[in-house]
Amino acid sequence: MSHEGRPRLLDDADRRTVRVVAGEATPTSPTWARLCRWIAKTPQLCARLDALPDRKRQPNLFLGAVRYFDGPLEPGSEFLAWVEQNWDEIASLILRRSTQTNEAGRCAVLAPALASLPQPITLLEVGAAAGLCLLPDRYRYRYLGEASQAAPLAATADAPVLECVVRGDPPADPSVLRIAHRMGLDTNPLAADDPDDQRWLRALVWPDEPEREQRLARALGLAAADPPPIVQGTIPADLDRLLEQAPAGGSTVLMHSATLAYLSRDQRDEFVARVQASGVHWLSFEGPSIVTSLRGLIPDDPRPHFLLALDGRVLARCSPHGAWVDWLVFAT
């Protein structure tokens, strides 16, 4: 509460974050965009969120909790009353859970980059969650705009099909991708066959995106049948422990997607420096301002987007969830 006895708003940075999420959600989830804009200017609700620890004020955590408990999705008095009535359960879930979207659709962008390296691949991922992005060789791909399809050798005939709208020339054909070894690291590993973990991952999918939810369900089924190993740990502290898992031979790739945003600037820079010093290949899939060394290297784009970079060289501008990719030719 403020000195005047009124609920205080989230600080400027936190309210700005809510508005950023609103902007990112607008193209695919107008429901979330509408709700976020209302949250940012609703004092009672901002006061609830402001009382959470700094690291737990992430809009997607709160929005995920709303979906997890089947709460109302429209702004207004009904939403506010529901939050007040259920706040203890909402806060408890937020405190014990993390934002772990684990979007399998990103593999449609990651796979061509991985296929461009000498095969086979040892794939290591930080922020692996349930390991859905550790399986790029087990999905099938349909690339719209190229009218092409690709299926790595390990992908079965009934494997999930990931669609992606493509502009430009990809670095390689995903059908040549071979992964000999895979391992993930996460602060809170999820189990693809655990019903509550499945429920949380489904809750993190935005409304108005039924295709994403269906894709998640199929990817969870694939991962549950043969789950990739994921160890518990944090970055950058436990990075060496993950790198030690890599066997000799082939190409070792350290990969992350939408992970570094949850670290401080100093932690991100330390992580990048340690990966580069390790000698392994580094594949990053992050927002355009997240990796310091990649900022400003390519022209901006008004669409919400991420940058895909291999060994510090930007390869593509892409949808945060892998729905589209613009393969680029830039000297970076």
Secondary structure, DSSP 8 states (H G I E B T S, - for coil): --TTSS-----HHHHHHHHHHHHHHTTT-HHHHHHHHHHTT-HHHHHHHHTS-GGG--HHHHHHHHHHTT---S-SHHHHHHHHHHHHHHHHHHHH-------GGGHHHHHHHHHTSSSSEEEEEES-TTSGGG-TTSSEEEEETTTEEE--TT--TTS-EEEEEEES--SS-GGG--EEEEEEEESS---TT-HHHHHHHHHTS-TT-HHHHHHHHHHHHHHHHS---EEE--TTTTHHHHHTT--SSSEEEEEEES-GGGS-HHHHHHHHHHHHHHTSEEEEEE-TTTSGGGTTSS---SS--EEEEETTEEEEEE-TTSSEEEE-----
